Amino acid sequence: MKNELNKNYSEVMEFILLGFQTSPDVQILLFLLFLLIYMVTVVGNISMLVVIKIDSRLHTPMYFFLRNLSYLDLCYSTVIAPKTLATFLSKDKRISYNGCATQFFFFALFVGTEGFLLAVMAYDRFSAICSPFLYTVRMSQRACVRLVIASYICGCINSMIQTGFTFSLRFCGENRLDHFFCDVPALIKISCVDTLVNEIVLFILSALIIITTTTIILVSYACILSTVLKISSTHGRSKTFSTCSSHITVVSLFYGTVFFMYAQPGAISSPEKNKIIAVFYTLIIPMLNPLIYSLRNREVKNAVKRILLRKKSFH
């Protein structure tokens, strides 16, 4: 059937993002909801960046990585949210072929990089708790910068492979994407050529990234747990493990949604489920991350208090 379509139609030059197909009143409510989420995301992540930059007590490897996490959350939500908000209010839901490829490339870049960065953050906690005397050597400023650069390189390689494979497909005739942004499952579904290889590549690449990064995270936390259990006092155990609680929460949210979206065979077949999960990891998680790290982290809360007190003293 796809081969017949390939012969009968010309190449697609633009796509139509169908998004959430509801009544105009519901579209306005969704616009307001998404706008609120995006505004909280922007304010929360920029605030985290500013607080870590201003407060010298937060100039440590852990907060260097957290600053990069906030930057990534801000970037990949910004790749998706503005266009999604525009489609809620406009009848013109088109996006050019090149615009679609660009949106997907940067989305895959930032999301892939975040996955690797979360593994780096787990290694950082492992080094701090399990090898405290070697921590300053292992996590020197140069080492931290290299780990972040390596995360970006891995994210970029993932993005180039996914974008290259996806946009090497032919799209002829059907150009309506049943999604609110350009994502692989929706693009594969409307292609007019055999997509089996692409689906296998998507599954293997996603599974490889998830297995590699989650292995680093699980091994790091297994060692952390072993070390924490050796601490005799309950207060000491709880204080040591509290530095990891925010990271564990963020990792669970991120990898849980990414697994359900990309690393399951047959994930492409349910567009409505995909859209709901996609909302969670493109908009909700970037909004929650700074809240999780600020509300559950005493050092960040104290830093915010110090900055506010400093401002009051100037007045």
Secondary structure as UniProt FT lines:
FT   HELIX           2..8
FT   STRAND          14..17
FT   HELIX           24..54
FT   HELIX           56..58
FT   HELIX           61..89
FT   STRAND          94..96
FT   HELIX           97..130
FT   TURN            132..134
FT   HELIX           135..138
FT   HELIX           141..166
FT   TURN            167..168
FT   STRAND          176..177
FT   HELIX           184..190
FT   HELIX           196..229
FT   HELIX           234..262
FT   TURN            265..266
FT   HELIX           267..269
FT   HELIX           271..279
FT   HELIX           280..284
FT   HELIX           285..295
FT   HELIX           298..314
//
